[in-house]
Amino acid sequence: MPVLEVHNLVKHFIRPQGFWKKADVIRAVDGISFTIEEGEMFGLVGESGSGKSTTGRCILRLLEPTTGKVMFKGENVLDFSPERMRQARREMQIVFQDPVSSLNPRMRASAIVEEPLVIHNLGSRDSRYNRVQELFQLVGLNPDHLLRYPHQFSGGQRQRLGIARALALNPAFIIADEAVSALDMSIQAQIINLLIDLQRQLNLTYLFIAHDLRLVEHICTRVAVMYLGRIVEMGKTNVLFQASRHPYTQALLSAVPSLDPDSPRKRINLDPMSFNKDAPLRKISDSHWAAI
Amino acid sequence: MDKPLLEVEHLTIVFEHAPKKIIAVNDVSFSIPRGKTLGLVGESGSGKSMTAFGILRLLPSGGRITTGTVRFNGYDLTTLAESEMQEVRGAKISLIFQEPIIALNPTMQVGKQISEALTVHHKVSRTVAQARVVELLEAVRIPNAIDRAKDYPHQLSGGMRQRVMIAIALACRPSLLIADEPTTALDMTIQAEVLDLLRELRATYNLSLLLITHDFGVIAEMADYVAVMYQGQIVEQGSVRKILRQPLHAYTRSLLEAVPGHSWI
């Protein structure tokens, strides 16, 4: 059974335009569906404004979706009462892009990682302390630094702190929203390796949201490409990278820098007129869908 | 052979915050021939940006050049008077940053900001400056240049803002452009567009480029030569092909291995 099934998820933002004008509707997410199997690393790629982060937030109901269904382990989380949703979040966590703005600068590292346990009223003070130490070790942080403040850590260490916090409640499913984009490449590699190790150790399922296709190709089993609020192509990573069908995916892939100075990339310019933006996803093969 | 446009020799930059003394740049030497691009790679804190600020003598407070020379066009920039240095900055050597939204003035139309760059260095009439602004915006491939010149930075997309930055940098026809992580904050397709633009401008204006980045993908696309910095020192330098194909230093290798998909080569 899939861990997560998203059906026809829609999130529209209404932007008021003053008294005399009709309000603007921004279709941030415009009817997307996908499923994530247990133990999978599912990639969601697209550029700024494509709706990928909004999708992540809607799944956790950090934003309330307009319509659609989000089935987590067979239950629609959009029907949950606030209390039930709070319980469900023990199993679904998120790691954000910017560890500076997502970690309270006035809380010590130990308190940041402990906070989810406190909120959910789990364990005694001592057992929580032990759990925090355990989590520090798990994500490769030095337990001697428990009492430090976020600014005393480097960027990579801060992201480890964010991951430790996400893991505190033993979740089954983690959304990594551009979790490594703000980091140096060598630090990126370390954090990615950590995420993969944790996946094996703890049997985690990930939704990996990113704009860097090179990362996604490396680590995800399947990928969905978002463009203007819709999924335009989805499939097994190797299939999608080697035999992409949608013009947008092709343009995106052609923008990836080549590491060989003698065979530079040939950028394909996207002509937005060249394809039908409303085309539904069509099955190309068993492991490949495209909106063409 | 022509003398290189820029020759940095034994540059050392020290920050003194008593009682601590930090050597940010340690005995760094490199040169950039005319029309060529040197990629300076390294992680945050390796001293690559400080090297650039040192060349322009724009070091943050507490920092100073203790030894070394920066030969540009035959002059040693480290010995120039401050007023002479003013003539170099922006006119002969320009700088573009990672975050155009921070570098641009939010309360000023972008056209004004470009013409400001022109009028600081040269006496030009308003009409001439205006015509030149439109010309520059067209050179960096901004459509409807006349209308866009009246926009404020927040009305432009990230890629467009970076183009405006490039237009400002090129306003006085510099011979050296220092680009500090120019595409790091941008989406992949926009990054590709900006890199293509830089490559085109480099050829048109015979620009030398000092490209600072942590992304070897950008280096492979743009650079002729590469210098790898680690903890203030250059640990390896050479032609881009040599560095990418036969890196000698363990640190260079580890940086290359960190690029997702490095195994494709």
Interface residues (C-beta under 8 A of the other chain):
Chain A: E47 S48 G155 D184 M185 S186 I187 Q188 A189 I192 H211 D212 L213 R214 L215 E217 H218 A251 L252 S254 A255 V256 P257 S258 L259 D260 P261 D262 P264 R265 R267 L270
Chain B: E43 S44 G158 D187 M188 T189 I190 Q191 A192 E193 L195 D196 H214 D215 F216 G217 V218 A220 E221 V240 R241 L244 S254 L255 E257 A258 V259 P260 G261 H262 W264 I265
